[in-house]
């Protein structure tokens, strides 16, 4: 897990957490978080990475540790989307490589 504070870039981008997901967990997490089924291939394709965004709010407890859940729920973005009644958390993305043995990255914006 890494914490990145890039608030010196102004209000455009703030704090972010990036979680590295091991390759054996990628399919399960894409299904649980984003409702997406993925399959890997050995073919070379023009755009090798898949970016998923907007995971289901109701699965936070099923996937993330207590510490990560606390950080997510304390973020202004989470509170704002909850107040709007949005069932998805839009400020979370997952980058998945087309190579089956690669890991994935989940990025959580905290501002």
N, C-alpha and C positions, 0 to 999 in steps of 0.2 A: 504494500500500500504506500502511495506517495502523496504528499500534500504539496500543492503548488499555490503560492500566493502571488498572483500577477496583478495586484491592485494598482501597481505603479503605472499600468497602461491606461488608467482612467476608469470610467464607469462601464466601459464596453465589456470587459472580462474581469471576473473577480476570482475568488478562491475555487479550487477544484480538487477533487480526489480522483485518482485513477487506481482502479483495482485490476490486477492481472489475474486472469482466469486460466487455470490449467486446461490443457486440451481435452482431458477426460470429462470436464464439466461444461464445456461450451454448448453442446446440443441440449442438455437438460436446462441450462439457464436461459437460452434463447427461447425455449418452449415456455418455461414458467413465467419469465419476465415479460416477454414480448408476444407470446402466442405464435411464434414463428418456428416452423420446422425447417431445419437446414440439413443439407447433405454435402459432403466434401467430394472433391474430384481431383484427379491428378493432372487434368488438362490445364494448360496455360490460357488464361482468359484476359481480355484487355483491361478490365477493372477488377483486380484481384480481391479487394476488400469490400465487405458488406457492412454498412452502417445501419444499425437499428436504433430507433429513438422512440421514447414514450412508453415506459413500462407500466404495468398495472399496479395501482396503488395498494390493492388488497393482498399482494404477495410479499410485501416488505418483510414481515416476520418470518416467512417461510424460507427466505433466501439469505438475508443479511444478519450479521452478528448484532448483539445488543449495542455495541459501540457505534457501528455504522448506522443502525436504525436511529439512534439518538441524534447523530450528526445530520442525517437526512431530514428528520422531523423538525429539527431546530432551524433549518435553513429558511430564509425568507421566501425563496421560490416554492418550497413545499407548502408553506402556510398559505401563500397567495393562491396556488392552484387548488388547495383544499377548500378555501373560501369560495372559489368559483365553481366548486362542485365537479371539477375535472377528474374523471376516473383514472386518467393516465398521468404519469409524472413525466412531463415533456423535457425537463432539463437533464435527463439521464440518457446516455447513448452507450451503445456497445459496438465496438469495431471487431469484426470477425474476419480472419484471413481465409482465403479459399483453400489453403493447405491444411489438411486434416491434422497434421502434427503440430501446428502452430497454436499458440495461446490466443486468447482474446483479451481485450481491454474494455472495462466498463468505466466511463467517465461520468462523474457526478458534479455538476456545478452547484456551488453552495450559496450563491448570491441571488 
